[in-house]
Amino acid sequence: MKMNVGKVLEGSVNKFGDRVAIIFEDERISFRELNRLVNNLSAGLIGEGVRKGDCVVTFLPDAMDIALSYYAIMKVGAIHAPLDVRLKEAEVKLIFGDAKPVVVITTSQFQDMFLSMRGEIPSIKSIIVVGEEVKEGGISFNEMKNRASSRVIPVEVEDGDTALYLYTSGTTAKPKGVMVTFANLDWFPEDMHAIWKTNEDDIHMLSLPASHISGPILFNQTIVKGIATSILGAFNPRKWLENVEKNRVTILHFVPPMANALIQLNQFEKYDLSSLKCVALMGAYSTPGLVKELGEKMGLKRCCQGYGLTETSPLLTLESPDSEAPLGNIGKPLPGKEVKIVDEDGDELPVGKVGEIVTRGSHVMRGYHNDPEATEEIIKDGWLHTGDLARRDEDGYIYIVGRKQDRINVGGLMVYVSEVEDVLHHHPKIKEVAVVSAPDPKRGERIRAVVALKEGMEATDKEIIDYCREKMADYKVPKEVEFRESLPKTKTGKIARGELAKKSS
């Protein structure tokens, strides 16, 4: 089966009709109303010249309109590139140079940036603006979604066609756009049903940004399984608890920093969380202590863990809420997904031995957009190499023990070391720089910059951090800076990152 989102959405009206499909704050949209609004938006996109295979970028906060936009883009067979609104203009321009979007959907808050960018990005035909204030050159999203239209026939797509560009990096470094196919999108609803026994009475809260792969996979789960998606919006722990209680959320997944914020707030007893049946921590390493405490605070038999990458769309493993396995495991490989732990030669390792997690199958991305070299580095002989090190126990449960690739996992968001270093190298006072990971009790890892200044120069931590904050999204900014006269080198003259990393641990 291929995920022809437009057809599945139309079919969901017959199955689920006036049941609630999407929730945001006090707004609830039924499957019937969702299909009507999406049809209108699809007609509007076609009217703006969007065709199968074109890229449409959304630069939207998490709210109802991001869901409507996703379904409409999918219905016309276009490629959706959802971007995090925390990205800076320089980061957006680099991504646009790669994605070449024909349409941008954004809010009145950001329309000036995109209207001014239009002359620099020749691919852009239209800027569609959510909100009451639409400036000259923009097109009203609200008018488009409310303009009655005859039925738009969903565009036919093939399994291998690209559905999403999900960008995992990009400032001065070349951005990596993960190409997620329509076949990739088939997996998540079935994965969740297989392990968590989901059904149409469930409500799944979207806690992570919709620009993350979590947005598309939850929106697909809604129309495939009839499971309503409750969009949280910008995270804060009190709002999270209120949303679970108000909307009777039954299932959710989120990242360790959010869990730590909830525990620090420590107001679980003030809210009715009895609707929750399955909760999973994903996206970053979670200590057994955190998993245990969170489960107890929420009144669950077990808080689960799962594992995967954007490149694997996303889940590779997931714990059952009824599991009796030792805490700290990330579950077993999901049905139908080949997952191995291998040595440096690619040979599978026996129980208990530490090696790299690799996987293959129709859940693996098509590749990185316009980057065959990066694709070949991660997919070898059909196997995607995750860069994560793990071991498997005698019962088949997998335990993460470390990371092989040169990237830092900041609360579930991947930051490439080279990306941060490239920004710092452009600072006029810096001679040398190395970016390393340091342990963080709340976010799993934090970014630490070790710098050597040019002769005669002086700088402060704040100056360096503020410089980065102007150039990059906030989660990519170093949280600490160490100054040295020079950086340690290997015999071949390369920076001795291992020595710096040891001092960060």
Secondary structure by P-SEA (a helix, b strand, c coil): cccaaaaaaaaaaaacccccccccccccccaaaaaaaaaaaaaaaaaacccccbbbbbbccccaaaaaaaaaaaaabbbbbbbbccccaaaaaaaaaaccccbbbbccccaaaaaaaccccccccbbbbcccccccccccaaaaaacccccccccccccccccccccccccccbbbbbbbcccccccaaaaaaacccccccbbbbcccccccaaaaaaaaaaaaccbbbbbbccccaaaaaaaaaaaccccccccaaaaaaaaaaccccccccccccbbbbccccccaaaaaaaaaaaccccbbbbbbccccccccbbbbccccccccccccccccbbbbbbccccccccccbbbbbbbccccccccccccaaaaaaccccccccccccccccccbbbbbccccccccccccbbbbaaaaaaaaaacccccbbbbbbbbbccccbbbbbbbcccccccccaaaaaaaaaacccccccccbbbbccbbbbccccccaaaaaaaaac
